[in-house]
Amino acid sequence: MSITSGGPSGRSDALVLFGATGDLAKRKLYPALYHLTQRGLLDMPIIGVARSDWNRDAFCSHVREAVLAAVPHAEAAVLDTMCSRLDLVCGDYASGATWTQLAEMLGKTGSTNATFYLAIPPSMFPIVVQALATAGLNRRGRVVVEKPFGRDLTSAQELNRTLHEAFDEQQIF
């Protein structure tokens, strides 16, 4: 299975990574994305979304350092390819300007089918999911919720309700 842009349906995909400057992305996700790129299985824009006030160059440096920490002999050409696909939206998840900027960036990449990966604290899941719906971005993709899925049964049920208000069942992973 590959994670590539385009395909039989003609849609153009993008990966949107919330928490892009955080620890989970640094330790686990960027090394995994590097390996997918190395195997030719990842061919799409990767848009980070974070509260950090970084520019694209600082973000690329962060991703390179993260990959090299996990894969010390990473191939420079593969890292260059991966970094060429990176972009970053900086802003507060509660700010409408952040969502406008994300929608514009998805438009610029030609993405019509985004995967929204939530590598953020569970307390932020409802804020981000509701903002995706308010901005209409839920209609152009799917959401991946990083565990833990709530703190207890009640909070898990509330998160499940929030997710289903914004996304159809087949859009939730």
C-alpha positions in Angstrom: 0.0 0.0 0.0 1.3 3.4 -0.8 0.4 6.9 0.4 0.6 8.8 -2.8 -1.0 11.8 -4.3 -3.5 11.4 -7.1 -4.6 7.9 -8.1 -7.5 6.4 -9.9 -10.0 8.9 -8.6 -7.9 11.8 -9.8 -8.0 13.4 -6.3 -5.0 15.1 -4.9 -4.0 14.2 -1.4 -2.1 16.0 1.4 -1.1 15.1 4.9 -1.9 17.8 7.5 0.0 17.1 10.7 -1.3 19.0 13.8 1.3 19.2 16.5 4.0 19.3 13.9 6.7 20.8 16.2 5.8 18.5 19.1 7.5 15.5 20.6 5.3 12.8 19.0 6.0 14.1 15.5 9.7 14.5 16.3 10.3 11.0 17.8 7.9 8.9 15.8 6.2 10.5 12.8 9.0 12.2 11.0 11.2 9.0 11.0 8.2 7.0 9.7 7.5 9.6 7.0 11.2 9.4 6.0 11.0 5.6 5.6 7.8 6.0 3.5 9.6 8.6 1.3 12.7 6.3 1.1 10.5 3.5 -0.2 8.7 5.7 -2.7 5.4 5.3 -0.8 4.9 8.9 0.2 4.3 11.4 -2.6 2.2 14.3 -1.3 2.5 17.6 0.4 3.0 17.5 4.2 1.6 20.5 5.9 2.5 21.0 9.5 0.2 23.0 11.8 1.6 24.2 15.1 1.4 27.0 17.6 5.2 27.5 17.4 6.2 30.7 15.7 8.6 29.1 13.1 9.2 29.7 9.4 9.4 27.0 6.8 13.2 26.8 7.0 13.2 26.3 10.8 10.5 23.6 10.4 12.6 21.8 7.7 15.6 21.9 10.0 13.5 20.5 12.9 12.3 17.6 10.7 15.9 16.9 9.4 17.2 16.8 13.0 14.4 14.5 14.1 15.0 12.1 11.2 18.8 12.1 11.8 18.3 11.4 15.5 16.3 8.3 14.7 18.0 7.3 11.4 21.7 8.4 11.8 22.6 7.3 8.3 19.6 8.8 6.6 20.1 9.5 2.9 20.5 13.2 2.1 18.6 12.9 -1.2 15.6 11.3 0.6 15.6 14.0 3.3 15.8 16.6 0.6 12.8 15.1 -1.2 10.8 14.8 2.0 11.7 18.4 3.0 10.7 19.7 -0.4 7.1 18.6 0.4 7.0 20.3 3.8 5.2 23.5 4.6 4.0 25.0 7.9 1.0 26.9 9.2 1.7 28.6 12.5 -1.1 29.9 14.7 -3.5 29.3 17.5 -5.9 26.4 17.0 -8.7 28.6 18.3 -8.0 31.4 15.8 -10.0 31.6 12.6 -7.0 33.0 10.8 -5.1 29.7 11.3 -7.9 27.8 9.6 -8.1 30.3 6.7 -4.3 30.0 6.2 -4.6 26.2 6.2 -7.4 26.2 3.7 -5.4 28.6 1.5 -2.4 26.3 1.7 -4.4 23.2 0.8 -5.8 25.1 -2.1 -2.3 26.1 -3.2 -1.1 22.5 -3.1 -4.2 21.5 -5.1 -5.3 19.1 -2.3 -8.9 17.9 -2.5 -8.5 15.0 0.0 -6.5 15.7 3.1 -5.6 13.4 6.0 -5.7 15.4 9.2 -3.4 13.7 11.7 -3.9 14.9 15.3 -0.6 14.5 17.1 -1.7 16.9 19.8 -2.8 16.6 23.4 -6.2 14.9 23.7 -7.6 18.0 25.3 -7.1 19.8 21.9 -8.9 17.1 19.8 -12.4 18.7 20.2 -11.1 22.2 19.4 -9.3 21.1 16.3 -12.1 18.8 15.1 -14.8 21.5 15.6 -12.6 24.1 13.8 -12.0 21.8 10.9 -15.8 21.5 10.6 -16.4 25.2 11.0 -13.9 25.9 8.2 -15.5 23.3 6.0 -12.2 21.3 5.8 -13.9 18.2 7.2 -15.6 17.8 3.8 -12.3 17.4 2.0 -10.7 14.7 4.0 -10.4 12.3 6.9 -9.1 12.6 10.5 -6.6 10.4 12.3 -6.8 10.6 16.1 -3.7 9.7 18.0 -4.3 7.8 21.2 -5.2 8.1 24.0 -8.9 8.4 23.0 -10.2 10.2 26.1 -9.2 9.9 29.8 -12.1 7.7 30.7 -15.3 6.3 29.3 -17.2 9.6 29.6 -14.5 11.7 27.9 -14.1 8.9 25.2 -17.8 9.0 24.5 -17.7 12.8 24.3 -14.8 12.7 21.8 -16.6 10.1 19.8 -19.7 12.4 19.6 -17.6 15.4 18.6 -15.8 13.4 15.9 -19.1 12.2 14.5 -20.6 15.7 14.4 -17.8 16.8 12.1 -16.9 13.6 10.2 -18.7 10.6 8.8 -17.7 7.2 10.3 -15.7 6.2 7.2 -13.6 9.4 7.6 -12.5 8.7 11.2 -9.3 6.7 11.9 
